Amino acid sequence: MFINLIQMIVLPIVVSCLTVGIASMGDIKKLGRVGLKTIIYFELMTTIAIALGMIVANVLHPGTLIDIHSLHGSDISQYMATAKTAQHTGIWGTLIGIIPTNIFKSLANGDMMPVIFFSVFFGLGIAAIGEKGKILIDGLNAVAEVMFKVTNWVMHAAPIGVCALIGVALAEMGIGALIPLGYFVAIAYVTMAAFILVVMGIVAKIFGFNIFDLLLVIKDEIILAFSTASSEAVLPKMIEKMDKFGSSQGIVSFVIPTGYTFNLDGSAIYQSIAALFLAQAYHINLTIGQQITLLVVLMITSKGMAGVPGASFVVLLATISTIGVPVTGLTFIAGIDRIVDMGRTAVNVVGNSLATVVIGKSEKEFDEEKSKKYIASFKKKKAVEEVG
């Protein structure tokens, strides 16, 4: 019920905020520049994440410590069906699928990229008709305000929803499923933490702000994303907070929804570690050439399948055959996928919030004064909580 409530408010917020944001940009050349810059940034960060995961897996060799025959498999038939569908579409099918034939059908199916595509063009159309479009901008602004208010109401149910989601995950799997694969889970989490603190920390430093300030502001959203394993659960609050953090509405409304498909750093780390983990477990020694091939394949498949359910697992299904790992190997890590999914979702959320600041600053559409005041309000709140 909690996840359904979140999904109910996501698309109205994306449509209203993105359309108004693009309309306020008003310049198709500027939009093209922002779009290209955003995609290049996403690709760069994802590639670094994949490479980091592969380096860690090569150094620590998590798969060599596992007796693959002692593990119990889980059913992955639902992922197999999804992977087959995704493979048939391919990269061109994915690109064509971004263009909606019926926007209402895309809204009904919850297809994020076609909705983004339509909203961008609708926003440009509003900007092009000038004063006549002001009534639409005012109306959509009102829709956004209403949906943010509804979001605040829904968030009151978050503690109950989170408790239920974690409870059912542990009840279904049991602690016993974690023990044999504990080393793999630990490595994945440590690598993800290192990516946030080191790689994202360096990027933040380059662009003149502190990653810990960003983490403080979105702390509640990180916890919610972690416990629900759902990025959508925090999308409305992320758009609201990153706007208050200092980036312009147009940048935030474009970057965050797009990042949900193209900027999945946590998923990229998991996929690279898991692929090499399984190769090591089956005693498949990969050459440098094969690992570079794996890197390239992951770069492509992680973008083409990001919108499907269980995307990270589906990407692995489509990828591991290129390095000679049997598909049946995935049944052994399917049981702990939910546990790792919580971590990678949290990393994805941090990565997308960082991207809005980076793109905002690079476009000189970042309000430093507004950002300082917003961060200060969180530091004051934290200080009061510590004293209390």
Disulfide bonds with the S-S distance in Angstrom:
none
